[in-house]
Amino acid sequence: MQANATSLLRELQALEVELHRTSTRSDIARLDALLHDNFQELGRSGNTYRKADVVARLPTEHSIRKS
């Protein structure tokens, strides 16, 4: 069972890191696939962002990160 948990943790970490890549953040279809329909995030500003907000906004943001 421990091996399954470790494998799942690695997969989840890889998916989280993928969300930080410029290539992923600019790909609406990939964002749609990665984010659950009920996704919500509380921003530093205190605003709540839903999946539709993120999918609409991320591709338009400019980033200094490299893919």
N, C-alpha and C positions, 0 to 999 in steps of 0.2 A: 504494500500500500504506500509506503514511503516513496518508492520510485515514481509512482503515479503522481503523487503530490509534487514532487520535485520537477517532474516533466511539465505539469500544469503550470507551476510557478514560472518556469523558464519561458513557456509559451506566452503567458500573460505579460511578462516583462518585455518580451520581444515585440508584442503588439503595442504596448505602451510606448516603447522607444520609436516604433514606426510612426506613431502619431506626431512625433517631434520633427520628423523629416519634412523638408520643404516640398519634396515631390509628393508625399502623401497629403500634406495640408492643402495642396493645390488641386487635388484629384477628388472631385465631388463623388464619383462612384465609389472610390475606396473609402472615403469618410463615411458614406452611407452604409457600406458593408461593415466597417469597424465599430460604429456607434450603435448601440441598442436604440430601438424606437423610443424607449422611455428614458433615454440619457438625459441627465440634468447635471449641471455644474454650477457651483457657487463661486463667482469670481471674487478677486481681491476687493473690488469695488462694492461688493455686497449684492450685485446683480445676479440673477439666476439666468443661466443660458440652457436652452433645450437643444435637442439634436438639430432641429430645423435652423435655429440661430447659428449654430456652429458650422453646419454644412454650407450655409449661405455666406458666412463671414470669413472663415479661414482661407478660402481660395483667393480672396481679395486682399489679404494682409501681406505686406512685404516683410520678409525675414532676412536676417543676415546669416542664418544657419545654412550650411551646405547640405545637400542631399547625400 
